[in-house]
């Protein structure tokens, strides 16, 4: 069994913000699988499904971004899933807008949601699919930026990035992480 956790913040006010890209991507995977992420469990909303003959739990932690590890850790423990069977989908303000970067381990890179997960599960050995939201102009307050709604002009690019992230997860299941990294870890086409 694998756990796919999309990171974000619960509540309508955060719905179309950069910090909720993880929620959007895991919702897209749920849509592809024909399920809805709505069942409360372990401080998250979940859905069970299968991807490429593998049992999967799709999850949206409801602890807010900075405490994502509480929900992810509980789900891993409850379902006896190892950290290397975890895939985390999240935003990344240091990546160019629209770019996807996949890694099979590594540091939090300043992302508080990842810091929380690494601290809670005491491992950095899990797949992360980062979606780039770097602004095209200097910003003075990162927190304000990632919690502000996307501009209407960016919504089509956001939808494409979410679709690509969902596709990348499919490649991870059908092939492997390395193949997905080779295919998706390149600059987004303009």
Backbone bond lengths (Angstrom), bond angles and torsions (degrees), N, CA, C in turn:
res aa  C-N    CA-C-N  psi(-1)  N-CA   C-N-CA  omega(-1)  CA-C   N-CA-C  phi
1 X - - - 1.451 - - 1.527 108.91 -
2 X 1.345 114.53 145.99 1.462 120.44 177.49 1.522 109.41 -124.47
3 X 1.328 115.13 154.52 1.460 122.40 175.43 1.521 107.90 -115.33
4 X 1.336 115.88 126.10 1.463 121.62 173.14 1.519 106.44 -112.33
5 X 1.320 116.31 113.78 1.464 121.82 -177.89 1.522 109.44 -111.63
6 X 1.319 115.76 122.23 1.459 121.66 173.16 1.512 108.27 -96.62
7 X 1.327 117.77 127.09 1.462 120.61 -176.46 1.521 111.12 -91.56
8 X 1.333 114.44 144.95 1.454 120.89 178.71 1.511 110.29 -179.89
9 X 1.305 114.99 -167.16 1.461 122.15 177.39 1.521 108.63 -121.12
10 X 1.335 117.73 135.39 1.463 119.37 177.85 1.525 110.66 -72.16
11 X 1.302 116.27 153.21 1.457 121.02 175.94 1.512 112.17 112.23
12 X 1.322 115.18 141.90 1.462 121.28 -176.39 1.520 112.75 -60.32
13 X 1.334 117.89 -33.22 1.464 120.19 -177.01 1.529 112.77 -63.00
14 X 1.339 117.34 -18.38 1.462 121.54 -179.44 1.531 112.61 -102.43
15 X 1.330 116.98 -1.01 1.465 122.76 -168.51 1.531 113.82 -50.45
16 X 1.294 119.58 -56.90 1.468 121.87 -176.40 1.524 112.14 -106.46
17 X 1.330 116.03 48.68 1.455 121.23 178.17 1.534 109.85 -109.56
18 X 1.325 117.95 156.64 1.463 119.81 178.05 1.533 113.34 -54.47
19 X 1.325 116.73 -37.48 1.465 119.57 -177.33 1.526 112.45 -67.49
20 X 1.326 118.47 -10.97 1.464 120.69 -179.87 1.522 113.32 -103.92
21 X 1.311 117.88 14.63 1.465 119.82 177.84 1.528 112.04 -59.21
22 X 1.317 117.22 -35.61 1.470 119.71 177.85 1.523 111.49 -61.02
23 X 1.338 116.85 -44.41 1.470 120.81 175.71 1.528 110.08 -59.13
24 X 1.335 116.33 -45.31 1.469 120.15 -177.99 1.528 111.22 -61.73
25 X 1.329 116.79 -42.54 1.464 120.71 -177.68 1.525 111.54 -69.16
26 X 1.324 118.04 -40.99 1.465 119.19 179.74 1.530 109.93 -71.22
27 X 1.330 117.68 -31.33 1.465 120.28 173.13 1.526 110.60 -64.53
28 X 1.328 116.82 -37.68 1.475 120.12 178.19 1.517 110.42 -65.46
29 X 1.328 117.62 -40.30 1.465 120.86 176.82 1.530 109.58 -62.98
30 X 1.328 116.91 -42.67 1.464 120.84 178.13 1.524 110.62 -60.20
31 X 1.329 116.10 -42.67 1.463 120.57 179.15 1.525 110.81 -60.80
32 X 1.323 116.93 -44.39 1.465 121.92 178.45 1.527 110.24 -60.37
33 X 1.334 115.94 -38.44 1.477 121.56 -178.24 1.530 112.71 -82.90
34 X 1.339 117.35 -8.47 1.455 120.52 179.44 1.514 114.36 76.14
35 X 1.336 116.90 30.30 1.467 120.78 177.81 1.526 109.17 -126.82
36 X 1.323 115.90 166.94 1.459 121.51 177.37 1.521 108.87 -122.90
37 X 1.314 116.12 132.00 1.467 121.07 -179.47 1.524 107.37 -83.11
38 X 1.335 116.18 97.28 1.465 119.09 -173.54 1.527 114.21 -144.94
39 X 1.329 118.28 -9.89 1.462 119.81 -176.77 1.528 110.80 -84.84
40 X 1.344 118.05 122.22 1.468 119.66 178.55 1.535 111.44 -70.62
41 X 1.320 115.56 132.98 1.462 120.57 174.40 1.521 109.08 -162.91
42 X 1.325 116.46 129.34 1.469 121.64 173.27 1.514 114.08 54.49
43 X 1.313 118.51 46.61 1.469 123.62 179.76 1.528 112.64 63.31
44 X 1.328 115.50 30.67 1.461 121.24 178.45 1.523 108.77 -146.93
45 X 1.304 115.12 164.74 1.457 121.73 165.86 1.516 105.76 -102.36
46 X 1.338 116.47 135.27 1.467 119.67 -175.30 1.521 111.49 -133.24
47 X 1.313 113.98 166.71 1.454 123.70 168.16 1.526 106.31 -145.37
48 X 1.310 115.24 145.62 1.468 120.19 174.74 1.517 108.23 -102.46
49 X 1.329 115.64 141.55 1.457 120.17 178.64 1.522 108.57 -157.42
50 X 1.315 115.23 -173.93 1.464 121.28 174.23 1.526 107.47 -129.48
51 X 1.312 115.05 138.22 1.461 121.21 173.97 1.522 106.70 -127.74
52 X 1.313 115.45 120.04 1.463 121.13 179.03 1.535 111.72 48.50
53 X 1.315 116.18 51.83 1.477 124.38 175.85 1.523 114.15 68.32
54 X 1.323 117.50 18.25 1.467 121.55 179.11 1.527 108.77 -118.26
55 X 1.331 116.96 133.35 1.462 120.75 174.50 1.523 108.92 -70.06
56 X 1.332 115.07 135.26 1.460 120.78 -174.60 1.520 109.52 -137.39
57 X 1.328 115.25 141.99 1.463 121.82 167.43 1.518 106.79 -108.27
58 X 1.325 115.63 123.44 1.462 121.78 173.58 1.518 106.40 -95.54
59 X 1.330 118.17 133.30 1.464 120.07 -174.24 1.519 112.32 -138.46
60 X 1.340 113.41 144.42 1.465 121.89 171.29 1.529 106.62 -124.83
61 X 1.351 117.55 99.63 1.468 120.03 178.62 1.525 110.88 -55.51
62 X 1.321 115.94 139.10 1.459 121.49 -178.69 1.525 111.66 -107.29
63 X 1.314 116.74 19.43 1.464 123.42 -176.33 1.520 113.26 -93.34
64 X 1.313 118.07 3.67 1.454 125.02 -170.08 1.527 108.85 72.99
65 X 1.305 115.07 152.95 1.460 122.92 -170.19 1.529 113.48 -49.05
66 X 1.325 117.49 -50.40 1.461 120.50 -170.96 1.521 114.28 -68.67
67 X 1.330 117.51 -10.77 1.467 121.58 177.88 1.527 111.70 -119.69
68 X 1.315 117.09 23.47 1.469 121.80 -177.64 1.522 112.90 -55.28
69 X 1.324 116.74 -31.45 1.459 120.53 -178.40 1.518 113.74 -61.26
70 X 1.330 117.56 -29.91 1.467 120.08 178.61 1.519 110.71 -59.59
71 X 1.325 116.63 -48.93 1.462 121.04 -178.47 1.523 111.19 -71.23
72 X 1.333 117.03 -45.56 1.459 120.39 -177.88 1.525 110.36 -62.85
73 X 1.330 116.82 -44.29 1.462 120.59 178.85 1.515 112.62 -60.20
74 X 1.328 116.80 -43.10 1.466 120.26 178.92 1.522 111.81 -63.33
75 X 1.324 116.21 -42.42 1.467 118.96 -179.75 1.526 111.55 -66.06
76 X 1.323 117.19 -42.41 1.470 119.77 177.12 1.525 110.77 -59.50
77 X 1.333 115.74 -45.78 1.460 120.26 -178.62 1.527 111.59 -66.11
78 X 1.319 116.60 -47.31 1.473 121.41 -177.02 1.524 111.86 -60.29
79 X 1.328 116.65 -37.01 1.464 120.53 -176.16 1.526 112.55 -103.03
80 X 1.325 116.31 8.74 1.463 122.70 178.52 1.526 111.78 50.85
81 X 1.327 114.53 49.61 1.463 122.23 178.57 1.524 107.80 -102.10
82 X 1.315 116.55 133.43 1.462 121.70 179.24 1.532 109.70 -79.70
83 X 1.325 116.12 156.28 1.470 119.96 -177.54 1.526 112.12 -60.16
84 X 1.335 118.15 -32.01 1.463 118.65 -179.43 1.527 112.72 -75.41
85 X 1.339 117.11 -0.31 1.465 122.20 172.45 1.528 111.16 -106.85
86 X 1.334 116.03 20.62 1.454 123.22 178.29 1.527 109.55 -107.24
87 X 1.334 116.13 134.82 1.456 122.45 172.69 1.524 106.81 -123.21
88 X 1.330 116.75 126.34 1.462 121.75 -179.20 1.523 108.69 -114.17
89 X 1.328 116.36 129.84 1.461 123.47 177.36 1.517 108.23 -106.90
90 X 1.343 117.84 130.10 1.454 119.73 -174.48 1.516 111.90 -158.04
91 X 1.335 114.45 164.74 1.461 121.87 175.52 1.520 109.77 -81.98
92 X 1.340 116.07 157.94 1.470 120.82 177.04 1.520 109.03 -144.42
93 X 1.332 115.93 109.33 1.463 121.58 -176.31 1.525 112.64 -73.47
94 X 1.324 118.82 -14.02 1.462 121.19 178.64 1.528 113.21 -92.70
95 X 1.322 117.56 -3.57 1.465 121.36 177.09 1.519 109.78 -98.31
96 X 1.320 118.15 141.36 1.467 119.93 177.39 1.530 111.53 -53.42
97 X 1.316 115.42 144.37 1.454 121.83 -178.10 1.530 110.22 -55.35
98 X 1.326 115.78 126.35 1.453 121.95 177.99 1.513 115.07 93.98
99 X 1.318 117.80 -13.43 1.460 121.08 -178.46 1.529 110.39 -81.10
100 X 1.325 116.06 147.16 1.468 121.79 175.21 1.517 107.77 -116.34
101 X 1.314 116.20 138.82 1.454 121.27 175.87 1.521 108.16 -132.73
102 X 1.322 116.44 125.22 1.465 122.87 -179.49 1.522 107.98 -110.62
103 X 1.323 116.27 136.48 1.457 122.57 175.59 1.532 108.08 -137.55
104 X 1.331 115.55 150.34 1.465 118.80 178.44 1.526 112.84 -98.15
105 X 1.334 116.99 -2.70 1.460 122.10 174.69 1.527 107.54 -172.76
106 X 1.319 116.22 175.03 1.448 119.79 175.57 1.513 112.63 137.02
107 X 1.314 114.66 -177.35 1.463 120.80 -176.36 1.524 110.63 -77.41
108 X 1.316 114.78 174.71 1.465 120.91 177.75 1.518 111.14 -75.46
109 X 1.321 117.25 -20.39 1.458 120.34 178.95 1.515 113.42 58.40
110 X 1.320 117.89 31.82 1.460 121.14 178.58 1.518 115.04 85.53
111 X 1.335 118.13 -1.05 1.464 121.32 -179.47 1.536 109.12 -87.00
112 X 1.325 116.53 117.36 1.469 120.32 -174.85 1.521 113.62 -64.45
113 X 1.323 118.14 -32.65 1.465 120.07 176.19 1.515 111.44 -63.66
114 X 1.333 116.66 -44.21 1.470 119.93 177.10 1.519 111.53 -66.59
115 X 1.335 117.24 -40.01 1.474 120.12 177.01 1.519 110.26 -56.40
116 X 1.320 116.48 -44.35 1.457 121.31 -179.49 1.527 111.35 -62.46
117 X 1.334 116.71 -43.47 1.470 120.01 -179.79 1.524 110.57 -65.91
118 X 1.326 117.14 -47.73 1.466 120.69 -179.48 1.529 110.08 -59.15
119 X 1.330 116.96 -42.20 1.464 120.26 178.28 1.513 112.98 -65.87
120 X 1.326 117.28 -40.36 1.459 121.32 -177.00 1.524 112.68 -71.22
121 X 1.331 117.32 -39.48 1.468 119.16 -175.72 1.528 112.23 -99.69
122 X 1.340 116.13 -3.12 1.469 123.15 177.75 1.533 112.51 55.09
123 X 1.330 113.91 40.88 1.461 119.42 178.14 1.524 108.91 -158.09
124 X 1.341 114.85 147.42 1.458 118.96 172.21 1.529 109.69 -112.80
125 X 1.336 116.10 14.13 1.466 122.29 -177.32 1.516 110.14 -91.85
126 X 1.319 115.84 71.37 1.463 121.41 174.22 1.523 107.71 -148.93
127 X 1.317 115.17 156.98 1.462 121.00 -178.19 1.516 109.29 -78.40
128 X 1.327 115.22 137.18 1.452 119.92 172.98 1.520 108.43 -128.48
129 X 1.333 114.73 135.72 1.459 122.56 176.95 1.523 105.68 -112.92
130 X 1.331 115.59 103.69 1.469 121.38 -177.58 1.526 109.15 -94.15
131 X 1.332 114.94 137.83 1.459 121.54 179.28 1.530 108.82 -115.96
132 X 1.335 116.08 121.44 1.453 121.76 -172.57 1.521 114.67 -72.85
133 X 1.331 114.78 131.20 1.472 121.23 178.36 1.530 111.52 -130.70
134 X 1.329 116.74 23.07 1.470 119.86 -178.17 1.527 109.65 -58.53
135 X 1.328 116.57 129.05 1.463 118.93 -179.11 1.526 111.78 -71.12
136 X 1.329 115.07 158.42 1.459 120.46 179.73 1.528 112.04 -88.68
137 X 1.337 115.57 12.00 1.465 121.36 179.73 1.535 108.14 -145.99
138 X 1.317 118.41 157.17 1.471 120.52 178.83 1.537 110.70 -63.28
139 X 1.323 115.37 142.51 1.471 120.23 176.47 1.519 108.61 -125.77
140 X 1.319 115.65 147.61 1.459 119.52 -179.86 1.523 111.41 -98.73
141 X 1.330 117.79 -21.23 1.457 121.27 -176.01 1.530 109.56 -133.38
142 X 1.337 115.80 100.73 1.466 120.92 -179.07 1.521 112.07 -60.02
143 X 1.331 116.44 -43.12 1.475 119.91 -177.81 1.521 110.34 -60.44
144 X 1.320 116.40 -43.87 1.464 119.78 178.59 1.526 110.17 -62.29
145 X 1.314 117.10 -41.60 1.465 121.13 -178.54 1.526 111.82 -62.60
146 X 1.340 117.74 -48.84 1.472 119.47 -175.17 1.523 112.76 -73.77
147 X 1.338 117.61 -13.67 1.461 121.27 178.26 1.527 112.70 -102.57
148 X 1.323 116.81 3.05 1.465 121.45 178.18 1.529 108.26 -94.17
149 X 1.316 116.75 142.57 1.464 120.94 -179.58 1.525 111.74 -60.11
150 X 1.337 115.39 145.75 1.456 120.55 174.53 1.525 110.07 -59.76
151 X 1.315 115.70 148.20 1.465 119.99 172.21 1.529 108.03 -69.86
152 X 1.332 116.53 146.97 1.466 120.83 178.96 1.525 111.29 -54.88
153 X 1.329 116.32 -36.75 1.463 121.00 -178.97 1.530 112.38 -64.09
154 X 1.335 117.88 -20.67 1.465 121.88 -178.12 1.527 113.46 -94.71
155 X 1.317 118.75 -9.43 1.468 121.00 -170.96 1.526 113.27 -63.07
156 X 1.334 118.05 -36.42 1.464 119.69 178.73 1.531 110.19 -65.74
157 X 1.331 117.08 -43.05 1.466 120.89 178.21 1.526 110.93 -64.96
158 X 1.335 116.81 -36.36 1.466 121.13 177.10 1.527 110.02 -63.05
159 X 1.334 116.93 -46.14 1.469 120.81 179.68 1.523 111.09 -60.97
160 X 1.337 116.80 -40.64 1.467 120.29 178.21 1.523 111.28 -64.47
161 X 1.333 117.03 -40.92 1.459 120.72 179.68 1.531 110.67 -65.16
162 X 1.325 117.02 -41.63 1.463 121.46 178.30 1.531 109.78 -62.84
163 X 1.326 117.32 -42.61 1.468 120.80 176.94 1.527 111.08 -60.83
164 X 1.349 116.67 -43.58 1.464 120.16 -179.99 1.525 111.49 -65.34
165 X 1.327 117.18 -37.66 1.467 120.04 177.57 1.529 110.18 -63.49
166 X 1.343 116.78 -42.95 1.469 120.33 177.90 1.531 110.42 -63.47
167 X 1.329 116.74 -41.49 1.469 120.63 176.85 1.524 110.71 -61.85
168 X 1.330 116.94 -41.19 1.461 121.04 -179.91 1.524 111.12 -60.85
169 X 1.333 116.22 -40.40 1.470 119.29 177.07 1.528 109.64 -62.69
170 X 1.328 117.36 -39.55 1.462 120.36 176.03 1.516 111.98 -59.63
171 X 1.327 117.38 -40.61 1.471 121.47 178.16 1.530 110.24 -65.31
172 X 1.327 116.86 -39.03 1.470 120.24 177.25 1.522 109.85 -57.99
173 X 1.325 117.39 -42.07 1.470 121.07 -179.45 1.525 111.63 -73.19
174 X 1.324 117.96 -44.93 1.471 120.85 -175.98 1.525 112.27 -73.44
175 X 1.336 115.88 -37.10 1.467 120.95 -176.43 1.529 108.69 -113.08
176 X 1.328 115.97 -94.32 1.462 122.05 177.30 1.530 108.16 -172.32
177 X 1.327 115.42 174.06 1.464 120.45 -177.70 1.528 111.18 -62.97
178 X 1.315 117.27 -41.46 1.466 120.33 -177.65 1.528 111.17 -61.04
179 X 1.316 116.95 -42.94 1.467 120.29 178.31 1.527 110.29 -62.02
180 X 1.333 116.75 -43.50 1.467 120.63 178.39 1.525 110.61 -62.93
181 X 1.332 117.76 -40.98 1.456 121.21 178.19 1.529 110.28 -61.49
182 X 1.317 116.62 -45.46 1.476 121.04 -179.16 1.531 110.95 -62.83
183 X 1.322 116.27 -35.58 1.463 120.62 -176.05 1.526 113.27 -82.03
184 X 1.339 118.32 -35.20 1.460 120.95 -170.45 1.537 114.88 -109.53
185 X 1.316 118.66 -18.89 1.473 120.28 -176.42 1.525 111.57 -82.64
186 X 1.305 114.73 65.23 1.455 120.12 175.56 1.513 107.92 -145.19
187 X 1.303 115.99 162.56 1.460 121.94 -177.05 1.530 109.62 -58.55
188 X 1.325 114.73 137.36 1.464 120.18 177.15 1.517 109.38 -62.53
189 X 1.310 116.13 142.68 1.472 119.65 177.35 1.519 109.11 -72.32
190 X 1.315 116.25 141.67 1.466 120.60 -177.44 1.512 110.32 -91.89
